[in-house]
């Protein structure tokens, strides 16, 4: 059975972001963790803004 875990404010608040090459970003969270690199293509694919939606629709 899965347990629920509530995140505290420091776990979800960004401290900074770092570019990783030309393909992604690494977030640094206020609680000190920074695991994970998020690819720009993934972020563009899930972005809800109108500009990104228009780009997806045009493809």
N, CA, C and O atoms as a GROMACS GRO file, in nm:
protein
  236
    1UNK      N    1   0.084  -0.117   0.000
    1UNK     CA    2   0.000   0.000   0.000
    1UNK      C    3   0.089   0.124   0.000
    1UNK      O    4   0.183   0.133   0.079
    2UNK      N    5   0.060   0.217  -0.088
    2UNK     CA    6   0.139   0.340  -0.099
    2UNK      C    7   0.100   0.438   0.010
    2UNK      O    8  -0.017   0.453   0.043
    3UNK      N    9   0.199   0.503   0.066
    3UNK     CA   10   0.171   0.604   0.167
    3UNK      C   11   0.171   0.742   0.100
    3UNK      O   12   0.240   0.763   0.000
    4UNK      N   13   0.097   0.832   0.156
    4UNK     CA   14   0.097   0.968   0.103
    4UNK      C   15   0.201   1.048   0.179
    4UNK      O   16   0.220   1.032   0.299
    5UNK      N   17   0.267   1.133   0.106
    5UNK     CA   18   0.373   1.215   0.164
    5UNK      C   19   0.348   1.359   0.121
    5UNK      O   20   0.347   1.390   0.002
    6UNK      N   21   0.329   1.443   0.217
    6UNK     CA   22   0.309   1.584   0.185
    6UNK      C   23   0.444   1.653   0.178
    6UNK      O   24   0.530   1.634   0.263
    7UNK      N   25   0.460   1.734   0.074
    7UNK     CA   26   0.583   1.810   0.058
    7UNK      C   27   0.574   1.939   0.136
    7UNK      O   28   0.469   2.003   0.140
    8UNK      N   29   0.686   1.978   0.196
    8UNK     CA   30   0.684   2.106   0.267
    8UNK      C   31   0.723   2.218   0.170
    8UNK      O   32   0.766   2.191   0.058
    9UNK      N   33   0.708   2.340   0.213
    9UNK     CA   34   0.732   2.456   0.126
    9UNK      C   35   0.872   2.458   0.067
    9UNK      O   36   0.889   2.493  -0.050
   10UNK      N   37   0.974   2.421   0.146
   10UNK     CA   38   1.111   2.423   0.096
   10UNK      C   39   1.135   2.319  -0.012
   10UNK      O   40   1.224   2.337  -0.096
   11UNK      N   41   1.058   2.211  -0.013
   11UNK     CA   42   1.075   2.107  -0.113
   11UNK      C   43   1.016   2.146  -0.249
   11UNK      O   44   1.052   2.086  -0.351
   12UNK      N   45   0.929   2.243  -0.252
   12UNK     CA   46   0.864   2.280  -0.378
   12UNK      C   47   0.896   2.422  -0.423
   12UNK      O   48   0.846   2.467  -0.526
   13UNK      N   49   0.977   2.491  -0.346
   13UNK     CA   50   1.013   2.628  -0.382
   13UNK      C   51   1.153   2.631  -0.442
   13UNK      O   52   1.249   2.583  -0.382
   14UNK      N   53   1.163   2.690  -0.562
   14UNK     CA   54   1.291   2.697  -0.632
   14UNK      C   55   1.385   2.799  -0.568
   14UNK      O   56   1.342   2.907  -0.528
   15UNK      N   57   1.512   2.762  -0.559
   15UNK     CA   58   1.614   2.855  -0.514
   15UNK      C   59   1.684   2.915  -0.636
   15UNK      O   60   1.713   3.034  -0.640
   16UNK      N   61   1.711   2.830  -0.737
   16UNK     CA   62   1.773   2.877  -0.861
   16UNK      C   63   1.758   2.769  -0.967
   16UNK      O   64   1.716   2.657  -0.938
   17UNK      N   65   1.792   2.805  -1.092
   17UNK     CA   66   1.791   2.711  -1.203
   17UNK      C   67   1.923   2.726  -1.277
   17UNK      O   68   1.980   2.835  -1.283
   18UNK      N   69   1.971   2.615  -1.332
   18UNK     CA   70   2.098   2.614  -1.402
   18UNK      C   71   2.079   2.550  -1.540
   18UNK      O   72   2.017   2.444  -1.551
   19UNK      N   73   2.130   2.615  -1.643
   19UNK     CA   74   2.128   2.556  -1.777
   19UNK      C   75   2.225   2.437  -1.780
   19UNK      O   76   2.334   2.443  -1.723
   20UNK      N   77   2.183   2.331  -1.847
   20UNK     CA   78   2.267   2.213  -1.866
   20UNK      C   79   2.288   2.197  -2.016
   20UNK      O   80   2.201   2.147  -2.087
   21UNK      N   81   2.402   2.240  -2.062
   21UNK     CA   82   2.428   2.239  -2.205
   21UNK      C   83   2.324   2.321  -2.278
   21UNK      O   84   2.280   2.426  -2.231
   22UNK      N   85   2.287   2.273  -2.395
   22UNK     CA   86   2.183   2.340  -2.474
   22UNK      C   87   2.054   2.260  -2.473
   22UNK      O   88   1.964   2.286  -2.554
   23UNK      N   89   2.042   2.163  -2.383
   23UNK     CA   90   1.928   2.074  -2.390
   23UNK      C   91   1.840   2.071  -2.266
   23UNK      O   92   1.732   2.013  -2.271
   24UNK      N   93   1.880   2.130  -2.156
   24UNK     CA   94   1.797   2.115  -2.037
   24UNK      C   95   1.829   2.213  -1.926
   24UNK      O   96   1.914   2.301  -1.940
   25UNK      N   97   1.758   2.195  -1.816
   25UNK     CA   98   1.778   2.276  -1.697
   25UNK      C   99   1.782   2.186  -1.575
   25UNK      O  100   1.722   2.078  -1.573
   26UNK      N  101   1.853   2.231  -1.473
   26UNK     CA  102   1.858   2.162  -1.345
   26UNK      C  103   1.805   2.260  -1.240
   26UNK      O  104   1.862   2.366  -1.220
   27UNK      N  105   1.694   2.223  -1.174
   27UNK     CA  106   1.644   2.309  -1.068
   27UNK      C  107   1.717   2.281  -0.936
   27UNK      O  108   1.753   2.167  -0.906
   28UNK      N  109   1.737   2.384  -0.858
   28UNK     CA  110   1.789   2.374  -0.722
   28UNK      C  111   1.677   2.419  -0.630
   28UNK      O  112   1.628   2.531  -0.640
   29UNK      N  113   1.636   2.331  -0.541
   29UNK     CA  114   1.524   2.358  -0.452
   29UNK      C  115   1.575   2.414  -0.320
   29UNK      O  116   1.690   2.392  -0.281
   30UNK      N  117   1.488   2.486  -0.251
   30UNK     CA  118   1.528   2.550  -0.126
   30UNK      C  119   1.567   2.452  -0.016
   30UNK      O  120   1.635   2.491   0.079
   31UNK      N  121   1.525   2.327  -0.027
   31UNK     CA  122   1.566   2.229   0.074
   31UNK      C  123   1.704   2.170   0.045
   31UNK      O  124   1.753   2.086   0.120
   32UNK      N  125   1.767   2.214  -0.066
   32UNK     CA  126   1.902   2.173  -0.096
   32UNK      C  127   1.916   2.064  -0.202
   32UNK      O  128   2.027   2.038  -0.247
   33UNK      N  129   1.806   1.999  -0.242
   33UNK     CA  130   1.823   1.894  -0.341
   33UNK      C  131   1.822   1.952  -0.482
   33UNK      O  132   1.760   2.055  -0.509
   34UNK      N  133   1.892   1.882  -0.572
   34UNK     CA  134   1.902   1.929  -0.710
   34UNK      C  135   1.912   1.812  -0.807
   34UNK      O  136   1.970   1.826  -0.915
   35UNK      N  137   1.857   1.698  -0.770
   35UNK     CA  138   1.865   1.582  -0.858
   35UNK      C  139   1.768   1.600  -0.974
   35UNK      O  140   1.657   1.651  -0.956
   36UNK      N  141   1.810   1.559  -1.090
   36UNK     CA  142   1.725   1.564  -1.208
   36UNK      C  143   1.762   1.676  -1.302
   36UNK      O  144   1.788   1.789  -1.262
   37UNK      N  145   1.762   1.641  -1.428
   37UNK     CA  146   1.778   1.739  -1.536
   37UNK      C  147   1.653   1.726  -1.621
   37UNK      O  148   1.614   1.616  -1.661
   38UNK      N  149   1.591   1.838  -1.649
   38UNK     CA  150   1.468   1.840  -1.727
   38UNK      C  151   1.499   1.890  -1.867
   38UNK      O  152   1.544   2.004  -1.885
   39UNK      N  153   1.476   1.805  -1.966
   39UNK     CA  154   1.503   1.840  -2.105
   39UNK      C  155   1.408   1.948  -2.154
   39UNK      O  156   1.290   1.950  -2.121
   40UNK      N  157   1.462   2.038  -2.234
   40UNK     CA  158   1.381   2.148  -2.287
   40UNK      C  159   1.268   2.096  -2.375
   40UNK      O  160   1.159   2.154  -2.376
   41UNK      N  161   1.291   1.987  -2.450
   41UNK     CA  162   1.184   1.933  -2.535
   41UNK      C  163   1.070   1.879  -2.449
   41UNK      O  164   0.953   1.895  -2.485
   42UNK      N  165   1.101   1.816  -2.337
   42UNK     CA  166   0.996   1.769  -2.246
   42UNK      C  167   0.919   1.887  -2.188
   42UNK      O  168   0.796   1.885  -2.184
   43UNK      N  169   0.991   1.987  -2.142
   43UNK     CA  170   0.925   2.103  -2.081
   43UNK      C  171   0.835   2.174  -2.182
   43UNK      O  172   0.726   2.218  -2.147
   44UNK      N  173   0.882   2.185  -2.306
   44UNK     CA  174   0.801   2.248  -2.411
   44UNK      C  175   0.677   2.164  -2.438
   44UNK      O  176   0.569   2.219  -2.462
   45UNK      N  177   0.691   2.032  -2.436
   45UNK     CA  178   0.579   1.941  -2.464
   45UNK      C  179   0.470   1.946  -2.357
   45UNK      O  180   0.353   1.923  -2.387
   46UNK      N  181   0.507   1.977  -2.234
   46UNK     CA  182   0.407   1.979  -2.126
   46UNK      C  183   0.367   2.120  -2.083
   46UNK      O  184   0.283   2.137  -1.994
   47UNK      N  185   0.427   2.220  -2.146
   47UNK     CA  186   0.398   2.359  -2.109
   47UNK      C  187   0.254   2.395  -2.147
   47UNK      O  188   0.213   2.370  -2.260
   48UNK      N  189   0.179   2.453  -2.054
   48UNK     CA  190   0.040   2.486  -2.084
   48UNK      C  191   0.018   2.625  -2.147
   48UNK      O  192  -0.097   2.662  -2.174
   49UNK      N  193   0.124   2.701  -2.171
   49UNK     CA  194   0.102   2.837  -2.222
   49UNK      C  195   0.053   2.836  -2.367
   49UNK      O  196   0.070   2.738  -2.439
   50UNK      N  197  -0.006   2.946  -2.409
   50UNK     CA  198  -0.063   2.956  -2.544
   50UNK      C  199   0.044   2.944  -2.652
   50UNK      O  200   0.020   2.883  -2.756
   51UNK      N  201   0.161   3.002  -2.629
   51UNK     CA  202   0.267   2.997  -2.729
   51UNK      C  203   0.312   2.853  -2.755
   51UNK      O  204   0.326   2.812  -2.870
   52UNK      N  205   0.332   2.777  -2.649
   52UNK     CA  206   0.374   2.638  -2.666
   52UNK      C  207   0.263   2.553  -2.726
   52UNK      O  208   0.290   2.465  -2.809
   53UNK      N  209   0.139   2.578  -2.686
   53UNK     CA  210   0.027   2.506  -2.744
   53UNK      C  211   0.017   2.531  -2.894
   53UNK      O  212  -0.010   2.439  -2.970
   54UNK      N  213   0.040   2.656  -2.937
   54UNK     CA  214   0.036   2.689  -3.079
   54UNK      C  215   0.149   2.619  -3.154
   54UNK      O  216   0.128   2.570  -3.265
   55UNK      N  217   0.268   2.613  -3.094
   55UNK     CA  218   0.379   2.542  -3.158
   55UNK      C  219   0.350   2.393  -3.173
   55UNK      O  220   0.381   2.334  -3.277
   56UNK      N  221   0.291   2.333  -3.072
   56UNK     CA  222   0.255   2.190  -3.080
   56UNK      C  223   0.150   2.168  -3.188
   56UNK      O  224   0.158   2.071  -3.263
   57UNK      N  225   0.052   2.256  -3.195
   57UNK     CA  226  -0.056   2.241  -3.294
   57UNK      C  227  -0.005   2.255  -3.437
   57UNK      O  228  -0.060   2.195  -3.529
   58UNK      N  229   0.100   2.336  -3.456
   58UNK     CA  230   0.155   2.360  -3.589
   58UNK      C  231   0.241   2.243  -3.638
   58UNK      O  232   0.271   2.235  -3.757
   59UNK      N  233   0.280   2.154  -3.550
   59UNK     CA  234   0.368   2.043  -3.589
   59UNK      C  235   0.291   1.928  -3.647
   59UNK      O  236   0.351   1.828  -3.685
   0.00000   0.00000   0.00000
